[in-house]
Amino acid sequence: MTIRIFHANTGSCGGCDAHIMLAISQTPDLEIVTSPLDADIWLVTGVLSSFTRTTLMQLISEMPECPRLVAVGQCAINGAPFGRGGFAEASEFRVSQKLDGCPPSMTDIIAAIRTAR
């Protein structure tokens, strides 16, 4: 069974994004989808700026049910190395998993997706 993934970059440098795309492209049962409605899992990268936080919250509020969110990388978890941000400062979001690293390894990304599923 294919796991469908929606990827949201909320202000990252691109390192986690590159690892996500490479990991998914090398794993036959994982697929990136362009619509959040089609996704089983959402992978979120970046510091979650005030603008992207509002946009992400609006997207989630329009979903029939809250998606499974995976915070990928230090930026998404707590805003490091920028000092603040991430889901640590956004208690309105329910995060299924927090994947540490800058960036996390491709193996860890794949494992986190499967665990969150």
Secondary structure, 3 states (H helix, E strand, C coil): CCEEEEEEECCCCCHHHHHHHHHHHCCCCEEECCCHHHCCEEEEECCCCHHHHHHHHHHHHCCCCCCEEEEECHHHHHCCCCCCCCHHHCCCCCEEEEECCCCCCHHHHHHHHHHHC
